[in-house]
Each structure stands twice: as C-alpha cells, then as structure tokens.
C-alpha cells in the first residue's frame, strides 16, 4: 500500500481479465472473442475514417451510431446510450443508477466485474444464489432492493432466462432499476429491448465485442427510458464527453448495418457450439445448456485445474474461475472448427479422456 493512495484504493479488488498471450502460437479459447473477425464493411469504414479528420474531436453524442441502433431496434434515439465498451456503460450505470440506501442484487455466479464496480463506487450489494442447475432464480429476488442486475444469458454459465420470468420480476419490481446485461444475446435467448416501452425502470445493455467481433474497438450501449438515458448522459459528460472515437463510431455503424455478415458468422458459431457440446459429452464432460458463444463444462473424473493445465501444456487456453461453486468447471470459448478440433484432439490425448 502507498501513503499517496486515496483511501478507497486500499480496499479495491480489481477485475482480472482473461489472459492475453503474447505468442501467436496459442489456441485462445479463454476470452469469448468471436473467431470470425469483423464485417469487411466495418473494416472498410474504419480505414475510410483514418484521415486528417482525426485531428478533430469525434461527435460527443455519437449521433450516427445512436441512429443506427435506434433503427435496428425500432426505438427512439433518446432511448439509446453509447459508451467505450459495455464495461464503461456498466460503470456509469452503477455510479448513476444503482447507488441507493438499499443493497443491489445480482447472482452469486455471474460477471465478476459487478462486485468490482460496487467496491469502486461504494455500492452496497447482496448476491442471490443460482440454483443447483446453475440457473438464475428470479423468484428469490426480494422486492426491497436498490436495483437488480444480471446477465442474460448468464456468464460464465451460459444459461438464459425466458422473457416471461424476467417480465414477472419487472412486474413486481417497479421501484428500482432492473439492468439486463445482454452481452451474449446474439447467440441465444430473447432480447428485452422491446420491453423498454412498457417498463420505465428497465435498462438493457449490449456490446459489439462478441456478436460483431469488435472487442478491440470497444463499443457498448444501453437501451431504456429516456430518463434513465439522461442520467447516464449526465454521468458520462461529467467523466468523459468523448467516449467513442471516430474510428469506433464509423466501424460500429457499418457493422450494425451489415446484417448478412453478422447472421452468417453467428450461425457458424451456433453450429460449432452444438458440435463441441456433443463431443465434450462423449468425453465424459457435463456441459451446461448454453445460449452463448462458450460452453461451461466439468469432467466427471478430472479436476478443472488438471485439465486446464494439460491443455495449456498443449498451447490451448481455456478459462477457470476459482469460485467455490464453480471450481471444477471450465469455460471454453467456441472457436473455429479447426480450433475446436484441436481442442478435442488434445482432450483425447490427455490420459483418461479418450
């Protein structure tokens, strides 16, 4: 600890992102990146924007991006907020909408950035246990709270909630904000963006990182009632009025408008996910039902640490979360068919998994 630190820094436990190896000779199935790359139209738009105009500030409102998102979801631009990746959007949500007297609620097995934000912004929270099948049970969420946030589909489990279950929560929880983090919604489940017209306390968060293979561009957004969006704009404009640069805005707009490419790459991921799940079950793994671009698995005999290390020795990275309830599970990103074949061959090569 440093005597020059602010008091809050001593108590922070920062988020630990997935490993980013420096070597190119690694099969990287640990951070849920899309294996197929961005739309060529997005790349062309980024290149076209790389001109002398970079000396000028970008549009602080990212109006072209908001317009593209509003058109895609058939909503109004006033119902759209954009930020530098969904993590920044979530940070503004915690700071601007979830800091109240009552603790906020989120699942005990969920996105591990949520408690980090609570520590950063001094937000009281309580976790609600997922059930024995690793499903979020919204019936267990009490109506007295400072807000509710959960991913749908959930990460790292991959399980999704039905619209009816979320609507039931919204109907009984009208006095605080309900945030649905849809980072993986493109790969399964049903988006709730259309429900923002019915529930003025609903905020839906999405990102282009996974669905449109733009993790390196950092573009995220939220959809909700205009009053919720106004609150986020006030926080953003008190922190960084220019969160998205010119390249990000141009690339994001082009990616959103290229639905054909998006649907093609998504369908390939879904097909490979099913093939991977079937093969892993044949190798003795329990595979949770996934509506994402990853699978959450455990082996009947071998520990997650043992398997993860054996794969690492073969230059294949997967993600292990050291949580008491998930310590024997691995999260495996759906890669290309070639990458998945290499993973399966490595697992067959590991003693006892053939």
Secondary structure by P-SEA (a helix, b strand, c coil): cccccccccccccccccccccccccccccccccccccccaaaaaaaaaaccccccccccccaaaaaaaaaaaaccccccccccccaaaaaaaaaaccccccbbbbbbcccccaaaaaaaaacccbbbbbcccccccccccccccccbbbbbcccccccccccaaaaaaaaaacccbbbbbbccccccccccccccccccccbbbbbbccccccccccccccccccaaaaaaaaaaaaacccccccaaaaaaaaaaaaaaaaaaaaaaaaaaaaaaaaaaaaaaccccccccccccccccccccaaaaaaaaaaacbbbbbbcccccccbbbbccccaaaaaaaaaaaaaccccc
